[in-house]
Amino acid sequence: MSDALDNTLKGLVLHFLHHGTIQEAVEQGRAAGIPEALLVMLPAMMFDVTSAAGAVFIGERELQDVLDQMSDLPTATQDQRQVARKNFERLIQIALGFMKELSGGQGTKIPLPEMDVPWYEYGK
């Protein structure tokens, strides 16, 4: 995954950890000229990924259970479910790793860094 995409995903994770909404992320992206096709799916998908990673991070859920739930697509074939599971696992690992990086190994006791740039500019 490219550094730019990785940073964009981390920016969305931080946006949601700061209680930002999907709609706010879409509006910010739209104002910046981000393609509508990305705004239709990326913020909503990363909201779900951030929620799932957060549950794993605080020990409320197991990673495998979260992946089972997220990849259980009723109309998908078994192959499509496997691809979805791998994709969700990669995204959750990015979010989870970023949460661990932000916490500095101190769990949930450390304050989040401020969002001094919009989510789509994180890490630039």
Backbone as XML, in Angstrom:
<?xml version="1.0"?>
<chain id="A" units="angstrom">
  <residue number="1" name="MET">
    <atom name="N" x="0.853" y="-1.166" z="0.000"/>
    <atom name="CA" x="0.000" y="0.000" z="0.000"/>
    <atom name="C" x="0.905" y="1.237" z="0.000"/>
  </residue>
  <residue number="2" name="SER">
    <atom name="N" x="0.529" y="2.236" z="-0.747"/>
    <atom name="CA" x="1.366" y="3.432" z="-0.834"/>
    <atom name="C" x="1.315" y="4.221" z="0.475"/>
  </residue>
  <residue number="3" name="ASP">
    <atom name="N" x="2.361" y="4.993" z="0.708"/>
    <atom name="CA" x="2.401" y="5.832" z="1.908"/>
    <atom name="C" x="1.250" y="6.831" z="1.915"/>
  </residue>
  <residue number="4" name="ALA">
    <atom name="N" x="0.917" y="7.382" z="0.753"/>
    <atom name="CA" x="-0.169" y="8.367" z="0.675"/>
    <atom name="C" x="-1.496" y="7.740" z="1.076"/>
  </residue>
  <residue number="5" name="LEU">
    <atom name="N" x="-1.773" y="6.544" z="0.570"/>
    <atom name="CA" x="-3.021" y="5.873" z="0.927"/>
    <atom name="C" x="-3.014" y="5.478" z="2.398"/>
  </residue>
  <residue number="6" name="ASP">
    <atom name="N" x="-1.900" y="4.959" z="2.856"/>
    <atom name="CA" x="-1.756" y="4.582" z="4.259"/>
    <atom name="C" x="-2.025" y="5.781" z="5.173"/>
  </residue>
  <residue number="7" name="ASN">
    <atom name="N" x="-1.454" y="6.932" z="4.833"/>
    <atom name="CA" x="-1.661" y="8.136" z="5.637"/>
    <atom name="C" x="-3.103" y="8.620" z="5.575"/>
  </residue>
  <residue number="8" name="THR">
    <atom name="N" x="-3.739" y="8.502" z="4.421"/>
    <atom name="CA" x="-5.151" y="8.889" z="4.296"/>
    <atom name="C" x="-6.011" y="8.013" z="5.194"/>
  </residue>
  <residue number="9" name="LEU">
    <atom name="N" x="-5.751" y="6.716" z="5.204"/>
    <atom name="CA" x="-6.509" y="5.807" z="6.063"/>
    <atom name="C" x="-6.285" y="6.140" z="7.535"/>
  </residue>
  <residue number="10" name="LYS">
    <atom name="N" x="-5.040" y="6.420" z="7.902"/>
    <atom name="CA" x="-4.741" y="6.805" z="9.281"/>
    <atom name="C" x="-5.418" y="8.125" z="9.632"/>
  </residue>
  <residue number="11" name="GLY">
    <atom name="N" x="-5.461" y="9.048" z="8.684"/>
    <atom name="CA" x="-6.153" y="10.310" z="8.915"/>
    <atom name="C" x="-7.631" y="10.096" z="9.203"/>
  </residue>
  <residue number="12" name="LEU">
    <atom name="N" x="-8.258" y="9.168" z="8.492"/>
    <atom name="CA" x="-9.663" y="8.851" z="8.765"/>
    <atom name="C" x="-9.819" y="8.189" z="10.135"/>
  </residue>
  <residue number="13" name="VAL">
    <atom name="N" x="-8.904" y="7.298" z="10.486"/>
    <atom name="CA" x="-8.960" y="6.671" z="11.816"/>
    <atom name="C" x="-8.899" y="7.751" z="12.894"/>
  </residue>
  <residue number="14" name="LEU">
    <atom name="N" x="-7.947" y="8.668" z="12.775"/>
    <atom name="CA" x="-7.818" y="9.734" z="13.769"/>
    <atom name="C" x="-9.060" y="10.632" z="13.774"/>
  </residue>
  <residue number="15" name="HIS">
    <atom name="N" x="-9.607" y="10.918" z="12.618"/>
    <atom name="CA" x="-10.843" y="11.707" z="12.511"/>
    <atom name="C" x="-11.955" y="11.036" z="13.325"/>
  </residue>
  <residue number="16" name="PHE">
    <atom name="N" x="-12.121" y="9.739" z="13.164"/>
    <atom name="CA" x="-13.186" y="9.027" z="13.870"/>
    <atom name="C" x="-12.878" y="8.864" z="15.359"/>
  </residue>
  <residue number="17" name="LEU">
    <atom name="N" x="-11.604" y="8.699" z="15.713"/>
    <atom name="CA" x="-11.250" y="8.619" z="17.130"/>
    <atom name="C" x="-11.545" y="9.937" z="17.848"/>
  </residue>
  <residue number="18" name="HIS">
    <atom name="N" x="-11.523" y="11.022" z="17.080"/>
    <atom name="CA" x="-11.882" y="12.337" z="17.628"/>
    <atom name="C" x="-13.392" y="12.582" z="17.535"/>
  </residue>
  <residue number="19" name="HIS">
    <atom name="N" x="-14.149" y="11.535" z="17.340"/>
    <atom name="CA" x="-15.614" y="11.586" z="17.258"/>
    <atom name="C" x="-16.117" y="12.333" z="16.029"/>
  </residue>
  <residue number="20" name="GLY">
    <atom name="N" x="-15.297" y="12.401" z="14.997"/>
    <atom name="CA" x="-15.758" y="12.947" z="13.728"/>
    <atom name="C" x="-16.767" y="11.990" z="13.113"/>
  </residue>
  <residue number="21" name="THR">
    <atom name="N" x="-17.622" y="12.521" z="12.289"/>
    <atom name="CA" x="-18.653" y="11.691" z="11.668"/>
    <atom name="C" x="-18.300" y="11.368" z="10.221"/>
  </residue>
  <residue number="22" name="ILE">
    <atom name="N" x="-19.011" y="10.402" z="9.679"/>
    <atom name="CA" x="-18.849" y="10.061" z="8.267"/>
    <atom name="C" x="-19.209" y="11.279" z="7.423"/>
  </residue>
  <residue number="23" name="GLN">
    <atom name="N" x="-20.328" y="11.910" z="7.751"/>
    <atom name="CA" x="-20.792" y="13.070" z="6.981"/>
    <atom name="C" x="-19.758" y="14.200" z="6.993"/>
  </residue>
  <residue number="24" name="GLU">
    <atom name="N" x="-19.153" y="14.460" z="8.138"/>
    <atom name="CA" x="-18.111" y="15.497" z="8.212"/>
    <atom name="C" x="-16.922" y="15.131" z="7.319"/>
  </residue>
  <residue number="25" name="ALA">
    <atom name="N" x="-16.533" y="13.861" z="7.337"/>
    <atom name="CA" x="-15.416" y="13.427" z="6.495"/>
    <atom name="C" x="-15.752" y="13.603" z="5.020"/>
  </residue>
  <residue number="26" name="VAL">
    <atom name="N" x="-16.979" y="13.256" z="4.648"/>
    <atom name="CA" x="-17.411" y="13.406" z="3.253"/>
    <atom name="C" x="-17.426" y="14.885" z="2.868"/>
  </residue>
  <residue number="27" name="GLU">
    <atom name="N" x="-17.978" y="15.724" z="3.724"/>
    <atom name="CA" x="-18.049" y="17.156" z="3.427"/>
    <atom name="C" x="-16.655" y="17.771" z="3.292"/>
  </residue>
  <residue number="28" name="GLN">
    <atom name="N" x="-15.721" y="17.400" z="4.185"/>
    <atom name="CA" x="-14.354" y="17.904" z="4.094"/>
    <atom name="C" x="-13.709" y="17.469" z="2.782"/>
  </residue>
  <residue number="29" name="GLY">
    <atom name="N" x="-13.889" y="16.214" z="2.448"/>
    <atom name="CA" x="-13.311" y="15.689" z="1.209"/>
    <atom name="C" x="-13.911" y="16.331" z="-0.025"/>
  </residue>
  <residue number="30" name="ARG">
    <atom name="N" x="-15.215" y="16.515" z="0.000"/>
    <atom name="CA" x="-15.891" y="17.150" z="-1.135"/>
    <atom name="C" x="-15.381" y="18.579" z="-1.327"/>
  </residue>
  <residue number="31" name="ALA">
    <atom name="N" x="-15.221" y="19.320" z="-0.227"/>
    <atom name="CA" x="-14.727" y="20.695" z="-0.299"/>
    <atom name="C" x="-13.304" y="20.747" z="-0.846"/>
  </residue>
  <residue number="32" name="ALA">
    <atom name="N" x="-12.537" y="19.681" z="-0.638"/>
    <atom name="CA" x="-11.152" y="19.633" z="-1.111"/>
    <atom name="C" x="-11.042" y="19.067" z="-2.517"/>
  </residue>
  <residue number="33" name="GLY">
    <atom name="N" x="-12.161" y="18.656" z="-3.091"/>
    <atom name="CA" x="-12.147" y="18.132" z="-4.451"/>
    <atom name="C" x="-11.780" y="16.667" z="-4.573"/>
  </residue>
  <residue number="34" name="ILE">
    <atom name="N" x="-11.892" y="15.936" z="-3.497"/>
    <atom name="CA" x="-11.625" y="14.496" z="-3.563"/>
    <atom name="C" x="-12.723" y="13.863" z="-4.413"/>
  </residue>
  <residue number="35" name="PRO">
    <atom name="N" x="-12.380" y="12.943" z="-5.298"/>
    <atom name="CA" x="-13.375" y="12.337" z="-6.183"/>
    <atom name="C" x="-14.560" y="11.726" z="-5.411"/>
  </residue>
  <residue number="36" name="GLU">
    <atom name="N" x="-15.740" y="11.989" z="-5.907"/>
    <atom name="CA" x="-16.972" y="11.524" z="-5.263"/>
    <atom name="C" x="-16.986" y="10.003" z="-5.099"/>
  </residue>
  <residue number="37" name="ALA">
    <atom name="N" x="-16.424" y="9.290" z="-6.070"/>
    <atom name="CA" x="-16.401" y="7.821" z="-5.992"/>
    <atom name="C" x="-15.695" y="7.350" z="-4.721"/>
  </residue>
  <residue number="38" name="LEU">
    <atom name="N" x="-14.639" y="8.044" z="-4.320"/>
    <atom name="CA" x="-13.941" y="7.693" z="-3.077"/>
    <atom name="C" x="-14.770" y="8.073" z="-1.860"/>
  </residue>
  <residue number="39" name="LEU">
    <atom name="N" x="-15.416" y="9.225" z="-1.929"/>
    <atom name="CA" x="-16.183" y="9.708" z="-0.776"/>
    <atom name="C" x="-17.425" y="8.875" z="-0.509"/>
  </residue>
  <residue number="40" name="VAL">
    <atom name="N" x="-17.910" y="8.187" z="-1.533"/>
    <atom name="CA" x="-19.095" y="7.345" z="-1.364"/>
    <atom name="C" x="-18.776" y="6.142" z="-0.481"/>
  </residue>
  <residue number="41" name="MET">
    <atom name="N" x="-17.549" y="5.623" z="-0.562"/>
    <atom name="CA" x="-17.256" y="4.397" z="0.170"/>
    <atom name="C" x="-16.189" y="4.513" z="1.255"/>
  </residue>
  <residue number="42" name="LEU">
    <atom name="N" x="-15.138" y="5.277" z="1.012"/>
    <atom name="CA" x="-13.986" y="5.246" z="1.915"/>
    <atom name="C" x="-14.293" y="5.693" z="3.344"/>
  </residue>
  <residue number="43" name="PRO">
    <atom name="N" x="-14.912" y="6.851" z="3.579"/>
    <atom name="CA" x="-15.183" y="7.242" z="4.965"/>
    <atom name="C" x="-16.081" y="6.251" z="5.715"/>
  </residue>
  <residue number="44" name="ALA">
    <atom name="N" x="-17.122" y="5.763" z="5.067"/>
    <atom name="CA" x="-18.026" y="4.815" z="5.739"/>
    <atom name="C" x="-17.313" y="3.506" z="6.052"/>
  </residue>
  <residue number="45" name="MET">
    <atom name="N" x="-16.531" y="3.021" z="5.105"/>
    <atom name="CA" x="-15.796" y="1.772" z="5.326"/>
    <atom name="C" x="-14.788" y="1.935" z="6.463"/>
  </residue>
  <residue number="46" name="MET">
    <atom name="N" x="-14.072" y="3.058" z="6.483"/>
    <atom name="CA" x="-13.083" y="3.260" z="7.532"/>
    <atom name="C" x="-13.724" y="3.533" z="8.896"/>
  </residue>
  <residue number="47" name="PHE">
    <atom name="N" x="-14.948" y="4.053" z="8.904"/>
    <atom name="CA" x="-15.668" y="4.182" z="10.174"/>
    <atom name="C" x="-15.894" y="2.794" z="10.763"/>
  </residue>
  <residue number="48" name="ASP">
    <atom name="N" x="-16.364" y="1.864" z="9.936"/>
    <atom name="CA" x="-16.575" y="0.485" z="10.399"/>
    <atom name="C" x="-15.264" y="-0.167" z="10.823"/>
  </residue>
  <residue number="49" name="VAL">
    <atom name="N" x="-14.219" y="0.052" z="10.039"/>
    <atom name="CA" x="-12.914" y="-0.522" z="10.356"/>
    <atom name="C" x="-12.377" y="0.049" z="11.670"/>
  </residue>
  <residue number="50" name="THR">
    <atom name="N" x="-12.522" y="1.365" z="11.868"/>
    <atom name="CA" x="-12.050" y="2.000" z="13.102"/>
    <atom name="C" x="-12.814" y="1.470" z="14.303"/>
  </residue>
  <residue number="51" name="SER">
    <atom name="N" x="-14.108" y="1.305" z="14.160"/>
    <atom name="CA" x="-14.925" y="0.755" z="15.252"/>
    <atom name="C" x="-14.489" y="-0.663" z="15.594"/>
  </residue>
  <residue number="52" name="ALA">
    <atom name="N" x="-14.275" y="-1.470" z="14.571"/>
    <atom name="CA" x="-13.851" y="-2.854" z="14.792"/>
    <atom name="C" x="-12.468" y="-2.903" z="15.428"/>
  </residue>
  <residue number="53" name="ALA">
    <atom name="N" x="-11.532" y="-2.113" z="14.902"/>
    <atom name="CA" x="-10.170" y="-2.095" z="15.454"/>
    <atom name="C" x="-10.181" y="-1.587" z="16.893"/>
  </residue>
  <residue number="54" name="GLY">
    <atom name="N" x="-11.031" y="-0.604" z="17.176"/>
    <atom name="CA" x="-11.135" y="-0.080" z="18.540"/>
    <atom name="C" x="-11.612" y="-1.142" z="19.512"/>
  </residue>
  <residue number="55" name="ALA">
    <atom name="N" x="-12.583" y="-1.948" z="19.079"/>
    <atom name="CA" x="-13.088" y="-3.024" z="19.939"/>
    <atom name="C" x="-11.996" y="-4.053" z="20.218"/>
  </residue>
  <residue number="56" name="VAL">
    <atom name="N" x="-11.174" y="-4.341" z="19.217"/>
    <atom name="CA" x="-10.056" y="-5.267" z="19.406"/>
    <atom name="C" x="-9.002" y="-4.618" z="20.302"/>
  </residue>
  <residue number="57" name="PHE">
    <atom name="N" x="-8.715" y="-3.348" z="20.075"/>
    <atom name="CA" x="-7.691" y="-2.620" z="20.829"/>
    <atom name="C" x="-7.991" y="-2.607" z="22.324"/>
  </residue>
  <residue number="58" name="ILE">
    <atom name="N" x="-9.247" y="-2.395" z="22.689"/>
    <atom name="CA" x="-9.581" y="-2.337" z="24.122"/>
    <atom name="C" x="-9.898" y="-3.714" z="24.706"/>
  </residue>
  <residue number="59" name="GLY">
    <atom name="N" x="-9.789" y="-4.766" z="23.886"/>
    <atom name="CA" x="-9.991" y="-6.119" z="24.377"/>
    <atom name="C" x="-11.438" y="-6.558" z="24.470"/>
  </residue>
  <residue number="60" name="GLU">
    <atom name="N" x="-12.324" y="-5.808" z="23.854"/>
    <atom name="CA" x="-13.746" y="-6.137" z="23.885"/>
    <atom name="C" x="-14.100" y="-7.246" z="22.896"/>
  </residue>
  <residue number="61" name="ARG">
    <atom name="N" x="-13.358" y="-7.330" z="21.797"/>
    <atom name="CA" x="-13.611" y="-8.331" z="20.763"/>
    <atom name="C" x="-12.290" y="-8.951" z="20.329"/>
  </residue>
  <residue number="62" name="GLU">
    <atom name="N" x="-12.366" y="-10.142" z="19.778"/>
    <atom name="CA" x="-11.209" y="-10.815" z="19.198"/>
    <atom name="C" x="-11.158" y="-10.493" z="17.706"/>
  </residue>
  <residue number="63" name="LEU">
    <atom name="N" x="-9.956" y="-10.344" z="17.175"/>
    <atom name="CA" x="-9.787" y="-9.987" z="15.774"/>
    <atom name="C" x="-10.510" y="-10.972" z="14.852"/>
  </residue>
  <residue number="64" name="GLN">
    <atom name="N" x="-10.359" y="-12.260" z="15.110"/>
    <atom name="CA" x="-10.981" y="-13.253" z="14.232"/>
    <atom name="C" x="-12.508" y="-13.137" z="14.227"/>
  </residue>
  <residue number="65" name="ASP">
    <atom name="N" x="-13.107" y="-12.843" z="15.378"/>
    <atom name="CA" x="-14.560" y="-12.665" z="15.444"/>
    <atom name="C" x="-15.007" y="-11.457" z="14.637"/>
  </residue>
  <residue number="66" name="VAL">
    <atom name="N" x="-14.253" y="-10.370" z="14.751"/>
    <atom name="CA" x="-14.564" y="-9.149" z="13.999"/>
    <atom name="C" x="-14.464" y="-9.427" z="12.501"/>
  </residue>
  <residue number="67" name="LEU">
    <atom name="N" x="-13.410" y="-10.115" z="12.095"/>
    <atom name="CA" x="-13.235" y="-10.432" z="10.670"/>
    <atom name="C" x="-14.340" y="-11.342" z="10.162"/>
  </residue>
  <residue number="68" name="ASP">
    <atom name="N" x="-14.729" y="-12.321" z="10.972"/>
    <atom name="CA" x="-15.844" y="-13.198" z="10.581"/>
    <atom name="C" x="-17.103" y="-12.382" z="10.338"/>
  </residue>
  <residue number="69" name="GLN">
    <atom name="N" x="-17.398" y="-11.473" z="11.243"/>
    <atom name="CA" x="-18.609" y="-10.661" z="11.133"/>
    <atom name="C" x="-18.546" y="-9.731" z="9.915"/>
  </residue>
  <residue number="70" name="MET">
    <atom name="N" x="-17.427" y="-9.058" z="9.725"/>
    <atom name="CA" x="-17.326" y="-8.089" z="8.633"/>
    <atom name="C" x="-17.318" y="-8.745" z="7.259"/>
  </residue>
  <residue number="71" name="SER">
    <atom name="N" x="-16.809" y="-9.957" z="7.170"/>
    <atom name="CA" x="-16.723" y="-10.618" z="5.861"/>
    <atom name="C" x="-17.908" y="-11.532" z="5.582"/>
  </residue>
  <residue number="72" name="ASP">
    <atom name="N" x="-18.866" y="-11.581" z="6.484"/>
    <atom name="CA" x="-20.059" y="-12.406" z="6.282"/>
    <atom name="C" x="-21.056" y="-11.636" z="5.429"/>
  </residue>
  <residue number="73" name="LEU">
    <atom name="N" x="-20.830" y="-11.693" z="4.134"/>
    <atom name="CA" x="-21.668" y="-10.985" z="3.178"/>
    <atom name="C" x="-22.686" y="-11.981" z="2.612"/>
  </residue>
  <residue number="74" name="PRO">
    <atom name="N" x="-23.960" y="-11.829" z="2.929"/>
    <atom name="CA" x="-24.976" y="-12.840" z="2.614"/>
    <atom name="C" x="-25.049" y="-13.247" z="1.144"/>
  </residue>
  <residue number="75" name="THR">
    <atom name="N" x="-24.864" y="-12.322" z="0.227"/>
    <atom name="CA" x="-25.018" y="-12.668" z="-1.190"/>
    <atom name="C" x="-23.691" y="-12.995" z="-1.864"/>
  </residue>
  <residue number="76" name="ALA">
    <atom name="N" x="-22.600" y="-12.989" z="-1.118"/>
    <atom name="CA" x="-21.273" y="-13.231" z="-1.697"/>
    <atom name="C" x="-20.973" y="-14.716" z="-1.795"/>
  </residue>
  <residue number="77" name="THR">
    <atom name="N" x="-20.142" y="-15.045" z="-2.755"/>
    <atom name="CA" x="-19.643" y="-16.409" z="-2.862"/>
    <atom name="C" x="-18.562" y="-16.615" z="-1.799"/>
  </residue>
  <residue number="78" name="GLN">
    <atom name="N" x="-18.152" y="-17.854" z="-1.614"/>
    <atom name="CA" x="-17.095" y="-18.146" z="-0.644"/>
    <atom name="C" x="-15.802" y="-17.426" z="-1.023"/>
  </residue>
  <residue number="79" name="ASP">
    <atom name="N" x="-15.484" y="-17.394" z="-2.315"/>
    <atom name="CA" x="-14.277" y="-16.689" z="-2.763"/>
    <atom name="C" x="-14.370" y="-15.198" z="-2.465"/>
  </residue>
  <residue number="80" name="GLN">
    <atom name="N" x="-15.533" y="-14.603" z="-2.687"/>
    <atom name="CA" x="-15.718" y="-13.178" z="-2.411"/>
    <atom name="C" x="-15.588" y="-12.897" z="-0.913"/>
  </residue>
  <residue number="81" name="ARG">
    <atom name="N" x="-16.102" y="-13.806" z="-0.085"/>
    <atom name="CA" x="-15.967" y="-13.642" z="1.364"/>
    <atom name="C" x="-14.507" y="-13.701" z="1.787"/>
  </residue>
  <residue number="82" name="GLN">
    <atom name="N" x="-13.750" y="-14.610" z="1.177"/>
    <atom name="CA" x="-12.330" y="-14.722" z="1.509"/>
    <atom name="C" x="-11.557" y="-13.466" z="1.118"/>
  </residue>
  <residue number="83" name="VAL">
    <atom name="N" x="-11.873" y="-12.906" z="-0.043"/>
    <atom name="CA" x="-11.225" y="-11.671" z="-0.480"/>
    <atom name="C" x="-11.607" y="-10.530" z="0.459"/>
  </residue>
  <residue number="84" name="ALA">
    <atom name="N" x="-12.885" y="-10.439" z="0.800"/>
    <atom name="CA" x="-13.341" y="-9.390" z="1.720"/>
    <atom name="C" x="-12.635" y="-9.527" z="3.066"/>
  </residue>
  <residue number="85" name="ARG">
    <atom name="N" x="-12.515" y="-10.745" z="3.552"/>
    <atom name="CA" x="-11.853" y="-10.976" z="4.843"/>
    <atom name="C" x="-10.401" y="-10.501" z="4.803"/>
  </residue>
  <residue number="86" name="LYS">
    <atom name="N" x="-9.679" y="-10.833" z="3.738"/>
    <atom name="CA" x="-8.278" y="-10.398" z="3.610"/>
    <atom name="C" x="-8.182" y="-8.878" z="3.545"/>
  </residue>
  <residue number="87" name="ASN">
    <atom name="N" x="-9.089" y="-8.259" z="2.801"/>
    <atom name="CA" x="-9.073" y="-6.797" z="2.697"/>
    <atom name="C" x="-9.393" y="-6.149" z="4.042"/>
  </residue>
  <residue number="88" name="PHE">
    <atom name="N" x="-10.426" y="-6.638" z="4.718"/>
    <atom name="CA" x="-10.768" y="-6.087" z="6.027"/>
    <atom name="C" x="-9.641" y="-6.320" z="7.024"/>
  </residue>
  <residue number="89" name="GLU">
    <atom name="N" x="-9.012" y="-7.477" z="6.948"/>
    <atom name="CA" x="-7.902" y="-7.747" z="7.871"/>
    <atom name="C" x="-6.776" y="-6.736" z="7.665"/>
  </residue>
  <residue number="90" name="ARG">
    <atom name="N" x="-6.447" y="-6.446" z="6.422"/>
    <atom name="CA" x="-5.383" y="-5.474" z="6.147"/>
    <atom name="C" x="-5.754" y="-4.091" z="6.680"/>
  </residue>
  <residue number="91" name="LEU">
    <atom name="N" x="-6.993" y="-3.663" z="6.442"/>
    <atom name="CA" x="-7.436" y="-2.346" z="6.908"/>
    <atom name="C" x="-7.483" y="-2.283" z="8.435"/>
  </residue>
  <residue number="92" name="ILE">
    <atom name="N" x="-7.967" y="-3.338" z="9.059"/>
    <atom name="CA" x="-8.023" y="-3.365" z="10.526"/>
    <atom name="C" x="-6.618" y="-3.357" z="11.106"/>
  </residue>
  <residue number="93" name="GLN">
    <atom name="N" x="-5.696" y="-4.076" z="10.473"/>
    <atom name="CA" x="-4.310" y="-4.083" z="10.960"/>
    <atom name="C" x="-3.698" y="-2.683" z="10.868"/>
  </residue>
  <residue number="94" name="ILE">
    <atom name="N" x="-4.017" y="-1.950" z="9.811"/>
    <atom name="CA" x="-3.526" y="-0.565" z="9.698"/>
    <atom name="C" x="-4.089" y="0.264" z="10.846"/>
  </residue>
  <residue number="95" name="ALA">
    <atom name="N" x="-5.403" y="0.182" z="11.059"/>
    <atom name="CA" x="-6.051" y="0.967" z="12.120"/>
    <atom name="C" x="-5.545" y="0.558" z="13.493"/>
  </residue>
  <residue number="96" name="LEU">
    <atom name="N" x="-5.450" y="-0.732" z="13.731"/>
    <atom name="CA" x="-4.996" y="-1.236" z="15.028"/>
    <atom name="C" x="-3.541" y="-0.852" z="15.291"/>
  </residue>
  <residue number="97" name="GLY">
    <atom name="N" x="-2.708" y="-0.996" z="14.285"/>
    <atom name="CA" x="-1.312" y="-0.594" z="14.437"/>
    <atom name="C" x="-1.178" y="0.895" z="14.719"/>
  </residue>
  <residue number="98" name="PHE">
    <atom name="N" x="-2.007" y="1.697" z="14.058"/>
    <atom name="CA" x="-1.981" y="3.139" z="14.277"/>
    <atom name="C" x="-2.450" y="3.472" z="15.690"/>
  </residue>
  <residue number="99" name="MET">
    <atom name="N" x="-3.474" y="2.772" z="16.172"/>
    <atom name="CA" x="-3.946" y="3.001" z="17.548"/>
    <atom name="C" x="-2.848" y="2.662" z="18.550"/>
  </residue>
  <residue number="100" name="LYS">
    <atom name="N" x="-2.137" y="1.572" z="18.311"/>
    <atom name="CA" x="-1.035" y="1.189" z="19.199"/>
    <atom name="C" x="0.090" y="2.208" z="19.132"/>
  </residue>
  <residue number="101" name="GLU">
    <atom name="N" x="0.364" y="2.702" z="17.928"/>
    <atom name="CA" x="1.393" y="3.734" z="17.754"/>
    <atom name="C" x="1.002" y="5.010" z="18.509"/>
  </residue>
  <residue number="102" name="LEU">
    <atom name="N" x="-0.255" y="5.418" z="18.389"/>
    <atom name="CA" x="-0.723" y="6.626" z="19.069"/>
    <atom name="C" x="-0.657" y="6.489" z="20.586"/>
  </residue>
  <residue number="103" name="SER">
    <atom name="N" x="-0.925" y="5.272" z="21.070"/>
    <atom name="CA" x="-0.960" y="5.072" z="22.519"/>
    <atom name="C" x="0.429" y="4.894" z="23.115"/>
  </residue>
  <residue number="104" name="GLY">
    <atom name="N" x="1.412" y="4.651" z="22.273"/>
    <atom name="CA" x="2.769" y="4.455" z="22.778"/>
    <atom name="C" x="2.858" y="3.285" z="23.735"/>
  </residue>
  <residue number="105" name="GLY">
    <atom name="N" x="2.008" y="2.296" z="23.546"/>
    <atom name="CA" x="2.007" y="1.120" z="24.413"/>
    <atom name="C" x="1.333" y="1.329" z="25.756"/>
  </residue>
  <residue number="106" name="GLN">
    <atom name="N" x="0.665" y="2.466" z="25.930"/>
    <atom name="CA" x="0.029" y="2.776" z="27.215"/>
    <atom name="C" x="-1.480" y="2.523" z="27.195"/>
  </residue>
  <residue number="107" name="GLY">
    <atom name="N" x="-1.955" y="1.777" z="26.226"/>
    <atom name="CA" x="-3.380" y="1.471" z="26.167"/>
    <atom name="C" x="-4.213" y="2.701" z="25.864"/>
  </residue>
  <residue number="108" name="THR">
    <atom name="N" x="-5.349" y="2.797" z="26.514"/>
    <atom name="CA" x="-6.291" y="3.884" z="26.236"/>
    <atom name="C" x="-6.097" y="5.082" z="27.161"/>
  </residue>
  <residue number="109" name="LYS">
    <atom name="N" x="-5.060" y="5.095" z="27.960"/>
    <atom name="CA" x="-4.862" y="6.140" z="28.979"/>
    <atom name="C" x="-4.197" y="7.412" z="28.458"/>
  </residue>
  <residue number="110" name="ILE">
    <atom name="N" x="-3.778" y="7.432" z="27.228"/>
    <atom name="CA" x="-3.048" y="8.581" z="26.701"/>
    <atom name="C" x="-3.966" y="9.409" z="25.796"/>
  </residue>
  <residue number="111" name="PRO">
    <atom name="N" x="-3.884" y="10.737" z="25.862"/>
    <atom name="CA" x="-4.747" y="11.565" z="25.005"/>
    <atom name="C" x="-4.351" y="11.456" z="23.529"/>
  </residue>
  <residue number="112" name="LEU">
    <atom name="N" x="-5.321" y="11.639" z="22.667"/>
    <atom name="CA" x="-5.061" y="11.613" z="21.233"/>
    <atom name="C" x="-4.359" y="12.887" z="20.795"/>
  </residue>
  <residue number="113" name="PRO">
    <atom name="N" x="-3.508" y="12.794" z="19.787"/>
    <atom name="CA" x="-2.935" y="14.022" z="19.240"/>
    <atom name="C" x="-4.033" y="14.837" z="18.561"/>
  </residue>
  <residue number="114" name="GLU">
    <atom name="N" x="-3.844" y="16.133" z="18.532"/>
    <atom name="CA" x="-4.816" y="17.012" z="17.884"/>
    <atom name="C" x="-4.862" y="16.743" z="16.385"/>
  </residue>
  <residue number="115" name="MET">
    <atom name="N" x="-6.001" y="17.036" z="15.799"/>
    <atom name="CA" x="-6.150" y="16.971" z="14.341"/>
    <atom name="C" x="-5.854" y="18.365" z="13.816"/>
  </residue>
  <residue number="116" name="ASP">
    <atom name="N" x="-4.617" y="18.621" z="13.427"/>
    <atom name="CA" x="-4.267" y="19.955" z="12.951"/>
    <atom name="C" x="-4.336" y="20.073" z="11.431"/>
  </residue>
  <residue number="117" name="VAL">
    <atom name="N" x="-4.664" y="18.978" z="10.753"/>
    <atom name="CA" x="-4.907" y="18.976" z="9.309"/>
    <atom name="C" x="-6.135" y="18.120" z="9.039"/>
  </residue>
  <residue number="118" name="PRO">
    <atom name="N" x="-6.797" y="18.324" z="7.919"/>
    <atom name="CA" x="-7.926" y="17.451" z="7.577"/>
    <atom name="C" x="-7.452" y="16.010" z="7.369"/>
  </residue>
  <residue number="119" name="TRP">
    <atom name="N" x="-8.356" y="15.071" z="7.503"/>
    <atom name="CA" x="-7.998" y="13.653" z="7.417"/>
    <atom name="C" x="-7.243" y="13.298" z="6.138"/>
  </residue>
  <residue number="120" name="TYR">
    <atom name="N" x="-7.580" y="13.923" z="5.035"/>
    <atom name="CA" x="-6.965" y="13.580" z="3.748"/>
    <atom name="C" x="-5.553" y="14.145" z="3.601"/>
  </residue>
  <residue number="121" name="GLU">
    <atom name="N" x="-5.116" y="14.993" z="4.535"/>
    <atom name="CA" x="-3.759" y="15.542" z="4.508"/>
    <atom name="C" x="-2.880" y="14.963" z="5.601"/>
  </residue>
  <residue number="122" name="TYR">
    <atom name="N" x="-3.371" y="14.013" z="6.365"/>
    <atom name="CA" x="-2.605" y="13.456" z="7.467"/>
    <atom name="C" x="-1.305" y="12.846" z="6.940"/>
  </residue>
  <residue number="123" name="GLY">
    <atom name="N" x="-0.215" y="13.133" z="7.608"/>
    <atom name="CA" x="1.079" y="12.538" z="7.287"/>
    <atom name="C" x="1.826" y="13.178" z="6.130"/>
  </residue>
  <residue number="124" name="LYS">
    <atom name="N" x="1.286" y="14.261" z="5.582"/>
    <atom name="CA" x="1.987" y="14.915" z="4.452"/>
    <atom name="C" x="3.080" y="15.821" z="4.948"/>
  </residue>
</chain>
